[in-house]
Amino acid sequence: MVHIRDYQIPWVGLKNGEHKFHFEIDELFFMYFDHSEIKRCDIHIDLKFQKSEHLFILKFEIDGWLELPCDRCLKPYEQSLFDDAEVWVKFANNRGEGENADEADCIYIARTDSFLDISKIIYDYVLLAIPLGHFHQNVEDCDQAMVSQNSPGARNKASQKVDETDPRWDALKKLRSKK
């Protein structure tokens, strides 16, 4: 079983310099986050942790796959992922320092913290690595029954059915027009 503490780095005991970490992410990891739609995945994350006296530089390399529903047919498919990201971690001298900063890839922690929790950072960057359109590589892999329902011809038939009215409503419309 995966514990979120598996994604906490005890930076206090680390010497200055570069340190490497490797994380295996599966569907249990995503269960810790509300409203996560990821049910199956196999993601590998390599982290280069550069520690200095005044800041940390985290370099993430994300590689793997996850299962998503196809936007065309709703059938699940495996989407490959590959991305890299860099995050700077700075120390906040006062409580609340850095909360309103416009630095997108910079996080502030207190010097009194002995661990750096990177679980939310990993979660965010995995979600950012997912492409906007979720489609099978080959259209032939899609569920053809579902694709035919979503075709323009099927939509026209549906709109024609909407235009046809129930004869019971026609009688009521006649009463309305007499007034």
SEKOLSE-870683 format. One record per residue (C-alpha): z, x, y; residue number from 1. Coordinates in steps of 0.001 Angstrom, whole numbers, m for minus. Layout:
ATOM;c3;c1;c2;i
ATOM;Z;X;Y;NUM
...
This chain:
ATOM;c3;c1;c2;i
ATOM;0;0;0;1
ATOM;m854;1202;3478;2
ATOM;1891;1532;6067;3
ATOM;1228;1785;9762;4
ATOM;3546;4791;9875;5
ATOM;845;6594;7858;6
ATOM;m1066;6635;11160;7
ATOM;1733;8190;13208;8
ATOM;1413;11869;14024;9
ATOM;4710;13740;14462;10
ATOM;3516;15909;17337;11
ATOM;6927;17377;18176;12
ATOM;6882;19739;15195;13
ATOM;3279;20856;15644;14
ATOM;2428;24218;17178;15
ATOM;m5;24438;20071;16
ATOM;m3588;24657;18869;17
ATOM;m5933;22650;16691;18
ATOM;m4719;20566;13749;19
ATOM;m6864;18494;11384;20
ATOM;m6009;15142;9837;21
ATOM;m7960;12906;7474;22
ATOM;m7470;9145;7102;23
ATOM;m8878;6735;4518;24
ATOM;m9215;3215;5921;25
ATOM;m9566;155;3713;26
ATOM;m9074;m3596;4131;27
ATOM;m5263;m3240;3945;28
ATOM;m5322;m1348;7239;29
ATOM;m6998;m4279;9008;30
ATOM;m4393;m6745;7714;31
ATOM;m1946;m5330;10281;32
ATOM;m4088;m6588;13153;33
ATOM;m4315;m10250;14130;34
ATOM;m7688;m11996;13884;35
ATOM;m9397;m9132;12087;36
ATOM;m12510;m10353;10285;37
ATOM;m12949;m7238;8153;38
ATOM;m12293;m8086;4499;39
ATOM;m13878;m5105;2687;40
ATOM;m14490;m1569;3887;41
ATOM;m14359;2110;3048;42
ATOM;m14024;4219;6180;43
ATOM;m13191;7916;6477;44
ATOM;m11802;9318;9701;45
ATOM;m11522;13006;10467;46
ATOM;m9295;13811;13410;47
ATOM;m9143;17098;15276;48
ATOM;m5864;17133;17153;49
ATOM;m5789;19749;19923;50
ATOM;m2232;20217;21167;51
ATOM;m1265;21977;24362;52
ATOM;1853;21942;26530;53
ATOM;619;19219;28894;54
ATOM;m1796;17071;26897;55
ATOM;m3408;16343;23542;56
ATOM;m7119;15957;22886;57
ATOM;m7989;13782;19908;58
ATOM;m11529;13989;18504;59
ATOM;m12335;11276;15963;60
ATOM;m15270;11288;13543;61
ATOM;m15778;7904;11885;62
ATOM;m17910;7555;8774;63
ATOM;m18146;4807;6163;64
ATOM;m19114;1182;5709;65
ATOM;m17695;m2294;6121;66
ATOM;m18723;m5744;4985;67
ATOM;m19942;m8204;7625;68
ATOM;m21650;m11603;7518;69
ATOM;m25370;m11434;8306;70
ATOM;m26213;m13195;11597;71
ATOM;m29415;m14517;10046;72
ATOM;m28145;m16019;6768;73
ATOM;m24320;m15593;6770;74
ATOM;m24472;m13724;3445;75
ATOM;m22149;m10669;3401;76
ATOM;m23761;m7249;3577;77
ATOM;m22560;m3660;3931;78
ATOM;m22945;m2168;7407;79
ATOM;m22781;1604;7602;80
ATOM;m20727;3171;10381;81
ATOM;m20959;6539;12040;82
ATOM;m19407;7340;15378;83
ATOM;m17315;9885;17189;84
ATOM;m14857;9497;20021;85
ATOM;m12569;11591;22164;86
ATOM;m9216;10466;23550;87
ATOM;m6909;12375;25857;88
ATOM;m3167;11857;25598;89
ATOM;m1099;12762;28651;90
ATOM;2615;12679;29252;91
ATOM;4052;10098;31627;92
ATOM;6921;11371;33755;93
ATOM;8056;7914;34836;94
ATOM;8138;4642;32951;95
ATOM;4961;2699;33665;96
ATOM;2977;5734;34814;97
ATOM;m651;5450;33824;98
ATOM;m543;1716;33105;99
ATOM;m2952;950;35936;100
ATOM;m5093;4049;35556;101
ATOM;m8845;3557;35306;102
ATOM;m9213;6300;32733;103
ATOM;m10856;4603;29758;104
ATOM;m10239;7304;27174;105
ATOM;m6806;8437;28317;106
ATOM;m3451;7316;26974;107
ATOM;m35;8026;28455;108
ATOM;3062;8545;26305;109
ATOM;6644;9432;27147;110
ATOM;7867;12961;26463;111
ATOM;10761;11402;24557;112
ATOM;8364;9907;21956;113
ATOM;8354;12039;18831;114
ATOM;5385;10321;17175;115
ATOM;1912;9400;18377;116
ATOM;753;6124;16797;117
ATOM;m3030;6252;16447;118
ATOM;m3464;3054;14396;119
ATOM;m4566;955;17403;120
ATOM;m6897;3734;18575;121
ATOM;m8539;3870;15143;122
ATOM;m8832;75;15035;123
ATOM;m10462;m65;18473;124
ATOM;m12968;2698;17788;125
ATOM;m13969;1263;14412;126
ATOM;m14684;m2070;16094;127
ATOM;m16666;m314;18826;128
ATOM;m18756;1459;16162;129
ATOM;m19962;m1881;14752;130
ATOM;m23429;m2767;16091;131
ATOM;m23832;m5999;18061;132
ATOM;m26417;m7488;15705;133
ATOM;m25371;m7895;12070;134
ATOM;m28484;m8099;9900;135
ATOM;m29559;m7071;6409;136
ATOM;m31817;m4025;6468;137
ATOM;m34496;m6028;4639;138
ATOM;m35184;m9688;5379;139
ATOM;m35766;m10170;1637;140
ATOM;m32052;m9516;1037;141
ATOM;m31142;m12569;3127;142
ATOM;m30327;m15926;1570;143
ATOM;m33769;m17553;1885;144
ATOM;m32396;m21111;1725;145
ATOM;m30213;m20430;4751;146
ATOM;m32999;m18622;6615;147
ATOM;m35371;m21565;6089;148
ATOM;m32740;m23930;7518;149
ATOM;m32524;m21797;10635;150
ATOM;m36286;m21521;11100;151
ATOM;m37910;m23171;14175;152
ATOM;m39656;m25746;11939;153
ATOM;m36344;m26909;10513;154
ATOM;m34912;m27235;14036;155
ATOM;m37851;m29420;15131;156
ATOM;m37305;m31764;12165;157
ATOM;m33628;m32013;13077;158
ATOM;m34427;m32826;16714;159
ATOM;m36890;m35526;15596;160
ATOM;m34145;m37140;13537;161
ATOM;m31908;m37187;16621;162
ATOM;m34614;m38988;18629;163
ATOM;m34845;m41796;16067;164
ATOM;m32232;m44438;16867;165
ATOM;m30325;m46750;14620;166
ATOM;m31610;m50358;14932;167
ATOM;m28040;m51592;15455;168
ATOM;m27858;m49589;18674;169
ATOM;m31194;m51056;19833;170
ATOM;m29649;m54543;19736;171
ATOM;m26735;m53363;21862;172
ATOM;m29098;m51722;24364;173
ATOM;m30886;m55068;24802;174
ATOM;m27579;m56722;25743;175
ATOM;m26897;m54006;28266;176
ATOM;m30309;m54312;29922;177
ATOM;m29945;m58132;30354;178
ATOM;m27061;m57671;32817;179
